[in-house]
Amino acid sequence: EKLSQREKHRLIESNEDVIRTVEELRNILPSGHGGTGFHDAKKVINHLDDQMMGFIAKSPFLHLSTTNAKGEPSVSPKGDRAGSFVTVQKDLEGRGSTLIIPDRPGNRLLFGLQNIVENPNVSILFEIPGTSTTLRCGGSAYISKDLGLLNDHVARKCIPKVVIVVHIQYAFFHCAKAYMRSGLWDPTSWPKEEYKVCFGFWPILCSKGFY
């Protein structure tokens, strides 16, 4: 007998195996010497240092995590050529304090942008191809149509319609273990054939062998 989504959720809520508190979680997975969260983790800082700004300058790709007013999360990929993509603004002490992320043309669903309008809290993961270490950072964001910022992020003679401005509240480098285990940057681990995904009316054509 099939269960409704509500019934499935009730079963999960009543399941005694579900971990419900941080204390219970930490009893299973104790913290190390590095800390337990943003407030005390030794590697987490409240700005971008020189090494982090250098990483961003070489990164052509990032994942942007946002949440709407209802708490529904979304993650959006964003990318462009390294060095002409995301820019960093510094504070008076020369520390990276703000990210400017141009919004390039995409599917026009605007999930991430709409979420930022409702909820400014964002998190970002930067990647460099072939590099297993990643940079994680986040803070408070807003969307700007400032002409100066738009002109600073022209690509292929196209001016972005808007940019995402992120005031950094935390930043840290993440270890390489997930990338090493997955073999993500190891060409020998890649599928021999591209996994082709069909969109919109394309599934019909795909089913008929036109793709």
Secondary structure, DSSP 4 states (H G I P E B T S, - for coil): -PPPHHHHHHHHHH-TTS--SHHHHHHHS---TT-SSTTT-TT-BSSB-HHHHHHHHT--EEEEEEE-TT--EEEEEEE--TTSS-EEEE-TTS-EEEEEEE-----S--HHHHHHHH--EEEEEEE-TT---EEEEEEEEEEE--HHHHHTT-BTTB--S-EEEEEEEEEEEEPSHHHHHHTTT-GGGS-SS------TTHHHHHHTT--
